[in-house]
Amino acid sequence: MMADEVTFEAVTPAHPDAEALMALLDAEVLDIYSDAGDVETGALSDELKAAFNGVFLVARRNGAPVACGGVLVMDEAMCELRRVYAVPGERGTGLARRLIAELERAASGLGMSRIALETGDRQTRAIGFYEALGYSQIPLYGEHEGKWWAICYEKRILPANITFEPATPDVPEVAALLTDYEKEFLSFNTREETGWLGSAAHQGLEMMLVRRDGRPVGCGGIRMEGPKTAELKRMYVIPDERSRGIATELVSRLERAAAEQGATRMVLDTTPRMETAVRLYERLGYVRTQPFLRHNSGAGMPALIYFEKALA
């Protein structure tokens, strides 16, 4: 007897097989919430189906469509799992896990570092499934805010071919990146208005070097400034690798490294002229604060803004 053949086909959400599976999903959700008339199923609009900017897969067993799901790109680092469904006969077979793994690989290939999703509070099987796969509950976000039935999750993934390794400022590849960082920083600001210290600021920095396919593409460092406070320093990603989630993942890893050393607070400074950096830090939960550490004896440098974040 021939073994079952399972395949995964990339289609548009408007493909007939995808439409049929999503109709089954809608019917199941409406049945679960039959006593609540205001629950939405998460159905994709015709406009979103046509403009779907990620990957949508249909899983087939021996040619028959039995499961579907997609990843929708939300920003440069985050995508969302959408319309994940397996027919009842496939539940417990491992097919859904394989589907999610395929979607996570697709998201990684798109340069994503986070996958988020929304499910319903009564969909206990789905909740247990995602938690078993390493997804952690997060606050409601975006279109899901204010929906009483919604539960949101996320999972961090690595973009494809991206590696992170510990380093020091004197590693030649790191030194070259720091030189590029200095040129860019000083194109926005003068040494005097920012108190630029050059390589003197590298003392005691624990660096992390980022590569794509072996090529150095970014770096960043931390320095402990007391038993509970770490400073984030020298964050830099080369221009053609920006907006791909690398900086987000690098900051996350540096935060974890600081927390492992006992830090409960991360601080940093940047300038308002570096608007992309400011937006990144604010999106990652950093809040503006007073001058700190070496700046705390006065009002701080006039061209710098200061951020801090509590580390969980």
N, C-alpha and C positions, 0 to 999 in steps of 0.2 A: 504494500500500500504506500502511495506517495505521501511524503510529509506535507503538511499544510504550508502554503507559501504566503508570507506576509510581505506586502510592499507598501511604500509610502510615496504618494504622488503629489507633487506641487501643482496646485490648481488655483484659480481665482475663487473667492467666496461665492461667486455667481455660478460656478459649475453646477450642473444638475445634481450630481452626487452629493456635493457639499450642501446644497440647498435642502435636499431630502433629509440629510442627517441633522441639520440645524432645525428643521421643522419638528423632528422627533424630540430634540432638546427643548424647544419651546413648549411643546405639549407636556413634557415631563415636569418642567418648572411650574407651569400653570396648574398642573394637578397637585403638586406639593403645596402650593399657595392658593388652593381653590377657595379658601375662606377669606382671602385678602385681595380685594379688588384692585389695589393700587400698586401691585408688584409688577416690575418690568422684567422681561426675560433676557435682556441684553442683546436682542436681535440687532443685526447690522442693517443700517439704512442702505437703500439702493446706491446712494451717493458714496457711502463709505466702502461698499463692496467694489464699486468702480475705481475708487481711489486708494484701495488697500495698499499700503506702502511697505508691507513686511512679507511674510511667507505664510501661506495657508496650505495645509496638508490634508489629504484624504488617505486613510489607511484602508487597505484591502486585504482580505483573506481569500485566497484562491480566486481573486478577481472581484469579489463582492465587497462593496463599500461598507465598512463596519465601524469606522471612527473618523473623527475629524478634529481640527483645531488649528489655530493660527497664532502668530506673533505680530502685533501691530506696533510699529515704531512710534514712540511718544516724543522723544527728544534725542539728543546726541548720545545719551547713555542708557536710557530706559525704554523698554518695550513692554507690551502688555499681552498676556495670554488671553485669547478670545475664542469663544465658541468651542470649547473642548467638550467632546461627547464621544462615548462609546456605547454601542447598542448593548442591551442587557446581557445577551449571550456571551459577550466578550469581557464582561467584568470579572475580575479575578484571574484572568488568563495571563496577565503581564503585558497585554497589548497597549493599554493606556500608558503604562510606564515607558514603553518603547516610543510611543508617540511623543510624550513630553520630552524624552531625551533627544529625539530628532528635532523638536522645536527649540530646545535649548541650544543645540549645536547650530541651528540656523541663526538664532539670535546672536550667538558668539561670532558667527561669520559676518554678521552685520555690524560688528563692533560694539555690541551692547555689553554693559556690565551689570545691569539689573533687569530682572523680569518681575513685573507686578501682575496681579490678577484680582478679580472680584468674584465671589461666590455668595450663595445665600445662607442665612443662618440656619435654615432647616435642611440644607443639603449636607447632612452629616457625613455621608460617604465621601463626598468631594473634599470636605474639610479634612478628614482623616487621611485621605490620599495625598493631598498637597503637603500636609505637615510631615507625613512619612518621607516625602521627597525633599525635605529640607527647607520648605517655604515657611517664613515667619510672619505672624500677623502684624500688620501696620495700620496706622490711622486711615480712615477713608480718604480718598484723594479724587481730584478731578470730578468727573461726572457722577461719581458714586457718593459724593458728600451729601449728607442729609437723607439718605435712603435707609430707612429703619431696618431693613432686612439684610443689608449688604455687610459683608466681611471681606477685608482686603488682605492680601499677602504679598510678600516679595521674596526673591532669592537673588543673591549676587552670583554672577558668572564672570568668567574671564573672556575678554575678546579673543578671537582666534589669533594664534601665533604671537601673543603678547606674553612676555616673561618679566618677572620682577626679581631683582637680586640685590643683596646687601652690598654696599660699596663704601668707599671713603672719598673725600674731596680730591685726593691726589691721584686716584685712578685716572689714567689718561682720557678715557672716554667721558668720565664725569667732568674732569677739568675742562674739556672742550665744550661740553654743554653749559657749564658755568660761565665760560667766557662769552658764549652766545647770549646767555641770560643777562650778563652785565651790560653788554652792548644794547640790548633791547630795553632794559630797565633805565639806563642812562639816556636813552633817546626820548623818554617820557619826562624825566626828572633830572635835576642837577644833583651833584654830590652834596652840595651845601644844604639844600632844602630837605634832603632825606637822611642826612647823616651817614651816607654810604661809606661802609667800612672795607669794601673789597674783600680780598681773601682773608683778612683778619677775622671776618665773621664766620669763617669756616671752621675755626678751632672748636673741637669737640662735637662737630656735626656727625651724626650717623646717617649716611646717605642711602638711598635706594635708587638703583639704575633700572630703567625700563627699556626693553628691547622689543622690536617687532621683527621676527625672522632673523634675529641676531643683530640687527641694526640698532644702535642707541637712538632712542627717540624722546627720552625724558628723564628727569631726575627730581628728587626732592629729599629733604632731610629734616631731622628732628634733633633737638638738643634739650636735655633736661635742665631746667632752670630752678631746681628745687625738688623736694621729694614728691610733690604732687602736680607740678606744672611743667609742661613741655612746650617748646616753641617750634612752630612749623617754619622752615626756612628753605629758600632757594628752590621753590617749585617752578619747574620749567618743562614745557613740552614743545618740541619743534613745531613750527607753523603748519606744516602739511599734515600733522597728526592731531591737530586740535579739533574739538567738537566730535570726538570719537569715543569719549568715555574714559580715556586714559587718565586724565587728571583726576576725575572722580574716584577711580579705583586706586590711584596712587595715594590720594589723601586718606582714603579709607584704610589702606594698609599701614600708612604712617601713624594714623590714629591708633590702630590696634597695637603697633609696636610700642607706642608711648604708653598705652594702657598696661601692656605687659611689664613695663618698667615701673608701674605704680602711679602713673600720671592720672589724675582725674579731671584735668583741665588742659586744653590746648589753646595757645595764643599765637597770633601772627600779626604782622603789619604789611600793608600794601599801600598803594596810592590811588586816589580817585580817578586818576588818568588811565589806570589799567582796568578799564571797565569790565572786561571779560573775567578777570580774576575776581573782582568784587562780586559779580553776579554768581560766579562759581561758589565762593565761600558762603554767600547768603543762602544759596540753594541748598548747601550742605549743612545748614543749621548754625552757622557762625553768626554771632550778633556783635554789633559795635560796642566797644568798651573804652575805658580810659587807658592812657599810656601805661605800659607795664614794664617790668624787668628793668633793663638798662635805661629805659625812658621814664621810670616812675619818680624821678626826683624833680620833674618839672612838668611842663605842659605837653611834652612830646615834640617831635619834629613837625614843622608846620605843614609839610606836604604828605604826611603819612596819616592813614586811618588804621585803627586798631580793632582787632576782632578776637573773640574768645568763644569757646564751645566746651560744654561739660561733656566728658567722656563717660559713657555708660560702663 
